[in-house]
């Protein structure tokens, strides 16, 4: 299957490298209290309508979003019937990332990241599966014409 999908394999490897840089690089995306995410959260906290949006919530959502494309790519590689394998790989990769982060002085390991990353991989797999099923349905759906009906004959009469 991998040989028949070289573009998907390449995209998956490149995205895995991107995840590695983002999660294991020396500088977190918004590591300081003066970062743009902290500024946004401070601004949002000024309104009662948006005060519930915390840094932790944004970080959790970002972790989900980071793994959605990976879940979609992995599903393309393993197929829709093996969707559970996408969850297993997302979980294992996330556990590996969090384990390595234990030894990186600029990173913080968090069990919630494992949950968010695995959830993101699952969402990506679900979206890719839904899109693939929709495309397959469109290919097999035919108009409800009688078997002997031909549009060119109907226009002539």
Buried (B, 14 or more C-beta within 10 A) or exposed (E): EEEEBEEBBEBBEEBBEEBEEEBBEEEBEBBEEEBEBBEBBEEBBEEEEEEEBEBEEBBBEBBBEBBBBBBBBBBBBBEBEEBEBBBBBBBEBBBEBBEBBEEBEEBEBBEEBBBBBBBBBBBBBBBBBEEBEEEEEEEEEEEEEEEEEEEEEEEEE
